Amino acid sequence: MKSLPGGAVDATALASRNGPEAILRRQAAREPAARTYARALPIVPVRARGLTIEGADGRRYLDCLSGAGTLALGHNHPVVLEAIRKVLDSGAPLNALDLATPAKDAFLAELYLTLPPGIAERARVRFCGPAGSEAVETAYALVRAATGRSGLLAFTGSGRGTTGMVLGGTLADTPDPRVARLPYPQDYRCPFGVGGERGADLAARWTESLLDDPGPGVPLPAGMIVEPVQSEGGVIPAPHAWLRRMRQLTADRSIPLIVDEIHTGVGRTGAFWAVEHSGVTPDVMVLSKAIGGSLPLAVVVYRDDLDIAEPGAPVGTFPGNQLAVAAGTATLAHVRENALAERAATLGQHMLGQLQELTSELACVGDVRGRGLMIGVELVDPEAEGDSVFSGAPSAVEGGVAASVMPRSGRHPLPAAPELAAAVQQECLRRGLIVGLGGRHASVVQLLPPLTLTDEQAAAVLDRLADAVRTAARCRGGGPAAAP
């Protein structure tokens, strides 16, 4: 086996010598059963560029997982590689803790150019541990110190990034008692059985009542955290009016509003930051994933009057990753200078429209939704009973009188079909397309293609996904849709 200087193993030579099957067997033997992507996507990538990944077996795949959203420009984009090479060739320290460096200064200058005006004018930026969950924890500590209060308002369906492992995300073993969970409005699975503006209004009223009720309500919290589009929750865009109402509700009660842009930032949803769609100015923004240009980086942006931390407060070991800030600067600048957010809005709307046709064609496609190049296709079981929230004649309370309602989508939500979603993911893989899963019982097929996606590539993605859904539906009985 060929070794690199210093005795390191040459990974490419290892793949050639043993083949991908041997590598996958060793991974299964040495790594934990908890590994997620490797179990669903048994490939060994050895090369990648843009949308395309090449496996050790020579197969090529269109990657619409994009490193779980970290690759705004796709794999190994030239501007990112050039930025990394410049740092390596400069002899600069690769880890500078929280010291000032030219690379970090350039990153901050570019970041400030992209921030929503309302927060950019008074923003401070804290670099923290490289994962989004650590940034959420940092944001929570920030507002807790600034307000002198504890507790956090979060929303049902928020993922591990939004409320962190400690704060009781959906994947945590035990929900944290500091977190009060509030209903997140949506059309297809509206918690009130209504959807649309009425459902969003009821969700807002629920939140307001919980805060203002001196009895069984909740104490005034340190902050509220919300995703403009829930990602792990199943690609659910927040209604604009509802998000503006959350902003007003928190402002009126001096509750800092934290917006989680870990998944949605850097042009993904058709605006540079997803919160801009609603015209909302938050007090705190949590950023990670794409801001590092494929490398680990997380920051918290917040209003300067919340900056009360004393010098010497812990900042972690890895806030000064020079390769990450250089790659992030190149990514932010390329997205901004080439109007890739606007491109994502246009192309994403086209892709969404094409995929929504599947809801009338196939009964197993419950809903198709998204914003920009963040799209989810929810798979359901048309043979099962309706969702328990909507069983029988779903109703909402109007002035104390129960009224029969239909979600705005026009279709009663059916039980989630995680096995069908997993089958669709495997059919996609057979066709050379990599997609993710999330949402209710992992029944939502997720598309997160790079913002550099071309029209031709988009057409190929749509063709392969639609064919995979049809094939999986035929095999599992989720055939033609009945009229709503």
N, C-alpha and C positions, 0 to 999 in steps of 0.2 A: 504494500500500500504506500502510495506517495505521501510524504510528509512535507509540511511547510517549514520554513526556518523556525528553530526553537522547538521542533518536534510536534507541532500542531498537526492535526489530521486534515488532509485535503478533502473537503466535503464532496466536491465534484467527482474526484477519483473514487471516493467511497461509494457514491451513487452508481458510478459506472461499473464498479467491481462487483457489487452485491445486488444491485437492482433495487427498484422501489419496494418490492414485496418484503425484502429482508429489512429494509429501513423501517417500514411500517410495523413489522413484527417486533423489532427492537423497541420502537416507541411504545407499543402496547405493553411490553414487558417492563419498561423502565419508568414510564410516566404514569400519572394517576388516572384512575377511571373517570375522574371528573373532567378530563379534557373534552372540550365541546366541539370545536370546528373539525378537529382531526377525526372524530368518530363519524361525523356525517359526510365529510369530504376526504376520503382516503386517497389523497394524491400527494406526491412529493415534488413540490415546485423547485425548479433549478434555474429558470430564467424568467424574466418578466419585463414587459415594456408596455406602457399605456394601459389599455384594457385587457391585454393578453398575458396569460400565464402559460408557460410550457412546463409540463411535468417530466420527471426523470424517464418516463416511458415514451417520451416523444409526443404525447398528445398535447393539443393546445386548447385552452379554455378562455372564454370571455368572462372576465371577473367582474360581477356586479355585487360583490361583497365589499370590495375595496378596503380590505383590512379593517372591517367593521366600521367603515366610514372615515378612516384616517387618511385615505389617499385621494385628496381632492383633485389632483392632477394625474391620477393613475400611477402605475409602477414606473419608477426610475425616470421621471421626467427630466429632460436635459437641464432645465434651469435649477432643479433641485440638486442634481448630481454635481453641477458646476459650483454651486454654493458650498456643498460639502467638501469638494476638492480644494477650494480656496482656503478653507479653514485648515484642512490637513496639511496643505503645502506651506501655510504661513508659519507653522511652528507654534501657534497659539495653544494655551492649555485647553484640554478638552473638557475639564471640569474646573470651573472657577468659583464654586459655591455661589454666594450672592454678591460677589465682587462686580464692579463695573467693568465691562469689556466692550470693545467696538462692535462685536457681533450682537451682543444683547442690546446695545444702544440703537443699532440699526433696526432690530426687531421691534423695539418699542416705538420708534418713529413710524414704522410702517403700520403697526397695530393701531396707533392713534389716528392715522389717516382713514381707517376703515370703521372706527367705532361710531355708533349713533351719536349725532351732535349733542343731544341732551346729557349724555354721560361723558363724552370725550372732553368737554370743557372743564370738568372737575374730577377727572379720573386719576386714580392711583392703580398700580398694577402690582400684584404680589405673585411672584414665582413660587411654586410649591412642588411637592413630590410629583413625579411625572404622570400619574394616572388621574383620570377624571374623578374617580371616587375620592381621591385625596384632595382634589380641588373643592369638592362639595364639602368635605369635612372642614377645610380651611375657611370656606365661606360661612359655614355655620358658626365656627368659633369667632369669626369676625363680627357677625351681627349679634352674637350672644354677648361679647365684650362691649359692643357699642351701645346696646340697649339695656344691659343689666338684667335681661330676662332669659329664660330657658324655653325650650319647646320650639317646635317647627311645624308649620302647616305644609303638607305635601298632598299629592293627589293619587287616587287609585290608578293603578296601571303604570306608575313611574318605575323606572328600572333601577338597576344596581348603581348606575352612574348618578341618577338624580338624587337618591337619598342615601347612597353609600351603604356599605356593609354594616357599619355601626348604627346607622340611622334607619335600619329596617327596610332595605329595598326588597323588591319582589323575590329576589333569590336568597335573601337572608333567612336563617333558620328561625329566628324569633323576632317579631316586630318590636321596635324600640318604643317604649312608652312615651318618649319625648315627642314622638311624631303623631300628629292628628291627621288622619286620612280623609280627604274631601272628594266628592264626586267630580270626575273629569268629564266634561260634556262631549258627546259624540252622537252621531246620527244612527249608525247601525245597531249599536248596543247601548243606547241611551239608558242610564240608570233609572230614569223616570218613565221610560216607555214612550217618549214623545219625539225626541230628536229636534233638529232645527233650532230656531230662535227660542221657542218655548222651552225646550229642554235645557238650553244654555241659561235661560233666565231662572229656571228652577234650581239649577246647580249653583248659580250665584246667590240666590236667596238662601239656600242651605248654608253656604259659607257665612253669609252675613248673620244669619240667625245663630249659628254656632258661636261666632265671636261675641255677639252682643247679649247672649242669654246669660244672666248672672247665676242661673241655677246649674243645669246639666251641660252648659257650654264648655268652652275651653278658656284657660287664662290667656291674657294677651301674650302672644308668642314672640320669640326673638326675630322671626322672619317667616316668609312664605317662599317656597321654591316651586317653580313651575317650568315645564318644557313647552315651548311654543308649538312643537310637534312631538308627541310622544313617540319614541323610537322603539325601545324594547316592549312598550305597551301595545305595539301593533300598527305603527305609522298612523297616528291619529292627530290631525291638525286641530289646534285650539281655535274655536270661533273668534274672529277679531273683536267683536263687541264684548264677548265674555272676558277676553284677556284685558281689554281696556277697563272693564268693570273691576277686575281683580286689582288693577293698578290703582283705581280710585279708592276702592275699599281699603287697601293697605295704606295708601297715603293718608286717608282721613283718620286712621288709627295709629299713625307713626310706626307701622310695621314695615321694615325693609323688604322690598320685593327682589328676590333672587331669581334670575332667569338662567336656566340651564341650557347653554348652547353647545354642549359637548358634542352632540350628534348633528346639530342643525347648523352650526356656524360655517363660515368661509364659503358662502354662496350656495350651499347644498339645497336650500329650499326656494331659490329664485330671488332672494335678497341676500346681501352679504351676511347679515345676522337675521335670523328668522323673526325676532321680535319686531323688526322694522315693518313687517307686513301689517301689523296692528297699530303702528304709530305709538308704541309704548316706550317710555324711558324707564328702565329698571334702576334700582339702587346698586345692584350687584349683578355681574355677569360671570358665569363659570364657563371657562373655555378649555378645550383639550382636543384630542384626536387630530383633526385636519390642520390645526395651527402649527403642528410640529413638522409638517411636510413629510410625514411617514415615520418620524422619530418621536420618542416619548417626550411630551411637553404638556404642561398644564399651568394655567394662570387664572387668577381671580382679578377681575376689574371691578372697582367699586368707587363710590363717591368719596371725595377726600375727607368729609366730615365724619366718616365711619372709621378713619384711620387713627385709632387710639392705642395701637399696640406699642408697648415699651421697647426701646432698643434692647436687643438680646433675646427677644421672643424667638422660640424655635422656628426655623425656616426649612429644616430638612437638609439632606445631603446632596440632592441632585437638582437644585433650582438653576444651576449654571451650566447646563449641557450645551456647549458651544455649537456642536454639530446640529442639534435640534433647533436652536434659535436661528441659525443660518438657513437651514432648510425651511423653517417656518417663514422667515422673511421673504425668501424667494417665492414661496407658495402664495402668501398674502399679496405680494406685488403682482404676480402673474394673474391671479384671479381678478384683482382690481383693474389692472391695465388692459386686460383683454375682455372685460365685461362678461366674465364667465357666469356670474350670478344671473344676469339677464338671459344668457343663453340657456341656463338651467331652467329658468321659468318657461321659456318658449318650448323647448324640447320636452320638458317634463309634462307640460299640458297636453302635448300631442300624444305622448306615450300613455298618459293616463286615459285619454279619450279612447285610444285603441283597445286598451285592456278592459275598460268598462263595458265594452261590447260583450265580454265573456259572461257578465252577470245575466244577460238575457238569453244567452246560448246554453249555459250550463247551470243546472240547479245547485251544483256543489260550490259555485263561486258566490259567496254571500255578499261580498262587498269589495270594491276596488277604490282606494283612496290615496291621497298623498299631497305633497306640495313640492314643486320643483322636481329635482331628481332624487326624491325620497318617496318611494311608492310601495304600497302594500296591497297584496291580494289575499283576502281572507277566505279560507276554505272551510266549508261546513258540511254537515251530514244531512242530506235532504230526506233520508229515510227515518230519521229519529224524531222524537217529540221536540216541540219548540223549546227555546231557551226558557229556563225556569222563571226568569224575570218577566217573560212575555207569555207564559203558558196560558191557555184559555184565551179570553178576550183581554188583551193588555189595556190598562187604563191609567189615567193620571188624574190627580185630584184638581178639580176646577171649582173653587169656591165651596169646597166641602162635598162636591158631588163627583162621583167617579164617572169618567167619560171614556168611551172606547176610543182608542187612538191607534195610529199606524206611524211607525218611524218615517222620517222624511225620505229615507231611501226607498220607501214603497214596498219593502219586503220585511216580513217578520224575521228577526234573527233566529237562526237555527243553531243547534249545538255545534261547538267547534269540532273540527275533524283533523286532529294532529297527525294521525296515521296517513291520511290522504296528503297533508302538507309535506310530510316526510317523503312520501312516494313521489310527489311533484319535484321535490328537491333532487331526488335520485334520477328521475327522468331528465331533469335539466342537466345534471352532470353527465349523463350518457350522451347528451347532445352537445356537450362542450360548453355548458353555461353554469357558472357558479352563482348561486343565490343564497341568501340567509333566511332564517326562520325566526319568528318572534311572536309577540302578542299572546292572546288568550290560548293557553295550552300549546304554545308554539305552533299555531295553526295559520299564521300569516306569513306568506312568502314575501320577502323583502328585497327590493331592488335599490342598490346604492351605487350606481355606476359613477365613474369619474366625470367631472365637469367638462372634460375634454372630449366626451363622447360625440362621435360624428353621426350624421343622419343615417348613413349606411350601417354603422354599428348598432344604432338604436333599432333599425329595422330587423337586423339579425337577432338581437336580444328578444324583441317582441315575438318574432316567428318561433324561436326555440322555446320560449316560455309558454306561449299559447299551445304549441304542439305537445309540450310536456303535460300541461294541465288536462288537455283533451285525452291523452293516452292514459294518464292516471285515473281520470274520471271513468273512462270506459272499463278499466280493469276493476274498479271498485263500485260501479253502479251509480255514479253521480252524473248521469247523462243529461239530456236536454232539459232546460228549465221550463217549469210551468209558468203560466202567466201570473203576475203578482196578484 
